[in-house]
Amino acid sequence: MNKTELVDFIAQDADITKAVAARALESTIEAIKITLGRGDSVSLVGFGTFAAGKREARTGRNPRTGASIKIEAAKVPKFRPGKALKDALN
């Protein structure tokens, strides 16, 4: 499912227009991005938790040349699924 299909599903399921569904989805994604950027987490009970993690700096290898390269530390998004989501898949 891509973003357009998700907007269509939300609009049909919530009985709202596609424009309103698209704005709601964009707002939700933006809120998650801003919250993770501050270092906080977003918990959606039954669905899961979005959190910001840290990846330490490390040394990697360029696969083409074999030369060692330095990979800088970075913040990375993480998602931990909730119990209801796990149960829905099994």
Buried (B, 14 or more C-beta within 10 A) or exposed (E): EEEEEEBBEBBEEEEEEEEEBBEBBEEEEEEBEEBBEEEEBBEEEEBBBBBBEEEEEEEEEEEEEEEEEEEEEEEEEEEEBBEEBEEEEE
